[in-house]
Amino acid sequence: MKKEKLPEKTVLLWQIRLTAIAVLPVALFAALCFLTLWMLLAAAVAAAVFSVLIFWYIPALLHSYEIFFPSGAIVIRCGVFLKTTHIMPFSRMVCADTLATPLARKMGLSALTLKAARSRIIVPELDEKYVRQFIDYITREDG
Amino acid sequence: MKKEFRAHPLMIVSLMRPFLFVLVLPVLKGVVQYIVSREVTGVLTLEIILFAAIVFFAAVRCAAFRLVCGERAVTVKSGVIFRTSSVMSISKLSSVQTVQNPADAVLGAVTYRINTEAGRRGKADFEFKLSRKDSAEVSKRLYGAENPTAVRFSVIKVAMMAATTSSAVTGMIVAVPVINRAGKLLGVALDRMLFDEINEVSGEIQSYFPPVVNTISLIFLLAYAVAFVYSFIKYINFSLFLERDKLEVRSGFFVRSRTSFKKESVNDVLIDQTPLMRIFKRYAMKVSVGGYGGAKGDAAVIVPSGRHGEIKRQFSMYFPFLAPDGRLLHPTRGRNSRARFLYFPAVYFLITAGISLVLALIFPDFGRLILFLMAVVECVVLYYAYLSIFEYRFGKLSLGKNVYARSVKIFNTCELYCPADRVGEIKLVRTPPDIRRGTCKARVTVRSEGADSIRVRNLDYEELKREIAEHYGIEV
């Protein structure tokens, strides 16, 4: 059974996104250091936490994604501390949503959400071409 | 062949609505400015700029919307910055609903709702505006075009359903926000005025019970009347359009709604009888369709009111594939079994009488009020006893390719028909008396958002286990 992995571009995309988010609290704490020097410590802690997230946790989490297709189902394994396995039979799948932000579009990526009654699986950004193929495949499977 | 449909321009208004709160910000700015410097400038300019921005973004989003109908799948594309595209197989659609309010009717638009099982309860998966012509074409592409047979129901039947299914609680839920909003709009305490009026009228009614009883009764009666009118208007013009594989329900007076679904999408069929319907010996047939939205959950009324034989005939005509095929299991017969059904009503009856007696002794000044409340509660308990006897006499369960169950749900009696593959769970519960007598309670829960369930009491445990093993190959 062939396992699919997330593209390296996805890791880069999430690193950029998280960096953009991280800049705000770190800059805010640093700017408020005139109130008390403790703010500098807060800025340093926030920077350290975000660094761990950006350079270790996010790459580890996204690299842990394994997608494979046993007959008639999609199985997704992921997790760093908590290993999770999602299994969704195609027969139960109702709808597939794709979401592309401007940056993701520039990188040719698109996120995928698979919906079934009372459950959903969110797959981080995959190659847009692959997502289109996948949607074609599941609609053909159903037919 | 694929065909692309665009949104009707009226969708701009729907897209604007969630962002209109932004228009409050300039007003707040004006208030702060006034407090600080005793002058207000630039509020109107800011309002115009913000309003123009909201209209612009809504128009761009409306222009970006696309509905693509293919042979096997339907795709909904939306968004400008965050572009989403949802693909779903046509065979997986639960229902589509078109709603036309008076404004839509004037501008030739229709609110189109696509429902699937994966949606949130009480909310359509996709809701957009299409032109009337496009909406008809989309429905034709999704469900094909056939000549439907129209079944219309008389106003009396619709009124009967409205009267027997309305409740004072629904009336209050509908009326209270309307009264509050109308009061705020008119700048008068409408609720206070109404309450004073009710108080005055109830004060004039002479009865053994204290005036508060009259007031409460009058409030309940008024709320019931509101619920009746609301339900009647909602279901007026009710008609059913039958095709080979599809059903379409049309209803509404001011706001006209059409709901179409394939018969295969039906999770379960309920033949329901409320306490008032029981008096008139009438039943209603409802179907639970995955994803069918609306405030009342996912049950669509198919036959608003009819006698049992009539309803059964219509059931076998519309849903012949749901006919029960297994052996009927029912509670064991005999005095002991009947006594078990009446055990809880008897206990509740005695507890209520005891509590009322104690309260009357402690608070002798409230004697008449306590007597009234006790009478109401005892009536409910007696009705519960009556329903328990119904369960003893008519409760049954049949397992097989289709599941059939007849029992009681709160104050209603009901029959549930459902294909076995739509059953989410069959739960067997055994209390100590059940273990002693070799019986159990079986609860069948249907796999749907609304999760209809029905419980049949005091069935033979061994017999039920055998049935489950025989039909589903599961050894309990």
HADDOCK unambig.tbl for C-alpha pairs under 7 A between the chains (distance, minus, plus):
assign (segid A and resid 94 and name CA) (segid B and resid 88 and name CA) 6.10 0.50 0.50
assign (segid A and resid 94 and name CA) (segid B and resid 89 and name CA) 6.98 0.50 0.50
assign (segid A and resid 94 and name CA) (segid B and resid 92 and name CA) 5.67 0.50 0.50
assign (segid A and resid 94 and name CA) (segid B and resid 116 and name CA) 6.94 0.50 0.50
assign (segid A and resid 94 and name CA) (segid B and resid 118 and name CA) 6.34 0.50 0.50
assign (segid A and resid 95 and name CA) (segid B and resid 86 and name CA) 6.73 0.50 0.50
assign (segid A and resid 95 and name CA) (segid B and resid 87 and name CA) 5.73 0.50 0.50
assign (segid A and resid 95 and name CA) (segid B and resid 88 and name CA) 4.41 0.50 0.50
assign (segid A and resid 96 and name CA) (segid B and resid 86 and name CA) 5.56 0.50 0.50
assign (segid A and resid 96 and name CA) (segid B and resid 87 and name CA) 5.19 0.50 0.50
assign (segid A and resid 96 and name CA) (segid B and resid 88 and name CA) 6.31 0.50 0.50
assign (segid A and resid 97 and name CA) (segid B and resid 84 and name CA) 6.77 0.50 0.50
assign (segid A and resid 97 and name CA) (segid B and resid 85 and name CA) 5.57 0.50 0.50
assign (segid A and resid 97 and name CA) (segid B and resid 86 and name CA) 4.08 0.50 0.50
assign (segid A and resid 97 and name CA) (segid B and resid 87 and name CA) 6.23 0.50 0.50
assign (segid A and resid 98 and name CA) (segid B and resid 84 and name CA) 5.41 0.50 0.50
assign (segid A and resid 98 and name CA) (segid B and resid 85 and name CA) 5.08 0.50 0.50
assign (segid A and resid 98 and name CA) (segid B and resid 86 and name CA) 6.20 0.50 0.50
assign (segid A and resid 99 and name CA) (segid B and resid 82 and name CA) 6.73 0.50 0.50
assign (segid A and resid 99 and name CA) (segid B and resid 83 and name CA) 5.72 0.50 0.50
assign (segid A and resid 99 and name CA) (segid B and resid 84 and name CA) 4.44 0.50 0.50
assign (segid A and resid 99 and name CA) (segid B and resid 85 and name CA) 6.58 0.50 0.50
assign (segid A and resid 100 and name CA) (segid B and resid 82 and name CA) 5.81 0.50 0.50
assign (segid A and resid 100 and name CA) (segid B and resid 83 and name CA) 5.33 0.50 0.50
assign (segid A and resid 100 and name CA) (segid B and resid 84 and name CA) 6.50 0.50 0.50
assign (segid A and resid 101 and name CA) (segid B and resid 81 and name CA) 6.41 0.50 0.50
assign (segid A and resid 101 and name CA) (segid B and resid 82 and name CA) 4.75 0.50 0.50
assign (segid A and resid 101 and name CA) (segid B and resid 83 and name CA) 6.54 0.50 0.50
assign (segid A and resid 102 and name CA) (segid B and resid 81 and name CA) 6.24 0.50 0.50
assign (segid A and resid 102 and name CA) (segid B and resid 82 and name CA) 6.84 0.50 0.50
assign (segid A and resid 115 and name CA) (segid B and resid 118 and name CA) 5.79 0.50 0.50
assign (segid A and resid 116 and name CA) (segid B and resid 118 and name CA) 4.95 0.50 0.50
assign (segid A and resid 117 and name CA) (segid B and resid 117 and name CA) 4.89 0.50 0.50
assign (segid A and resid 117 and name CA) (segid B and resid 118 and name CA) 4.05 0.50 0.50
assign (segid A and resid 118 and name CA) (segid B and resid 118 and name CA) 5.92 0.50 0.50
assign (segid A and resid 139 and name CA) (segid B and resid 73 and name CA) 6.61 0.50 0.50
assign (segid A and resid 139 and name CA) (segid B and resid 89 and name CA) 5.93 0.50 0.50
assign (segid A and resid 143 and name CA) (segid B and resid 72 and name CA) 6.69 0.50 0.50
